[in-house]
Amino acid sequence: GRGHRGGVLTFGEALVGYAAASPSLAAATTFDRFLGGADLNVAVGLHRLGVPATYATVLGDDAHGDFAAERLRALDVPAVLRRASGPTAVMFKAGDGSGDPEVLQLRRGTAFALSAPEVLPGVAALLPGLGHVHLTGITLGISPASRQATLDLLEAAVGAGCTVSFDPNLRLPLWSDRDEMRDVLHAVAARADLVLPGVEEARLLTGSADPEAVVAFYLGLGAREVAVKLGARGAVGATADGNLVRSRRFAVEAVDTVGAGDGFAAGYVAGLLGGEPLQGRLDRAAAVGALVTTRTGDLDAMPDRTEVDALLAA
Ligand code: ADP
């Protein structure tokens, strides 16, 4: 049956980041190296919230891949790790906390050339013991191979009785054909139990930035539940049975919004698997997202359950 079982699997591209505490990349002199990736953030976020999470990824066979593999092992989160020939994705980030950081993403996806059968065996074997799989639009756009792997994983997850969440996570540079982009992202959203779009990407994907219209669009595609992220304005959540609620808005001092959407996803899935009602899981998601913005760093910014419960109780 569907349900919590052994926890959550996330699948995505890990990347090696270089972060500078300077106003811009051009002004940066020294960088700290870190491990990142939207789906890894979600796995770490879930783990800190007490939900068992496994992360599946493909790394390149270069020195950055070695670094990422080493950092992954040091995290407490179990990983299904594959290596492929080619460089690992790299990003540069600069920010002094006075606004959104400047980000430069390089060599996206060149390591993501493994075919689905090469990626999936380790993952598919886990599915019967898991309750939920979280996917993003990033792996749908990286390469034909990563798209097929994502679509195959979706089928395998549904077949194994797992619930599925989907963050369209629109990265425009990955897509050369906008119509194809919409078709592919909509096709996965239609199969998902839960879709988590940001309002700005929803504008590009659905033609509307009105949260209720975005909700109606995704429910109309066939999703069972939708949560639209509205940045500092919180979020709107709705289920196919006609329930629609607005999240609480948490007044926080935001210094770095990167990772807020990933924290939101972790909080939402944690609430969903924990059996919380719609308002409760939406508020939990919004609380995690708000806490992420109060810290620099991506996966390091994910709060633990105690902090989230404290904000929710405030
Ligand atoms: P995404 O980057 O995926 O579009 P958002 O930036 O909308 O995600 O952030 C996800 C969620 O985190 C929001 O829906 C909101 O609940 C919370 N959040 C984000 N920024 C803030 C903020 N400045 N203050 C309070 N909550 C925030």
Boltz pocket constraint, residues with backbone or C-beta under 6 A from the ligand:
constraints:
  - pocket:
      binder: B
      contacts: [[A, 196], [A, 197], [A, 198], [A, 199], [A, 228], [A, 229], [A, 230], [A, 231], [A, 232], [A, 233], [A, 234], [A, 235], [A, 247], [A, 248], [A, 249], [A, 250], [A, 251], [A, 252], [A, 254], [A, 257], [A, 260], [A, 261], [A, 262], [A, 264], [A, 285], [A, 286], [A, 287], [A, 288], [A, 289], [A, 290], [A, 293]]
      max_distance: 6.0
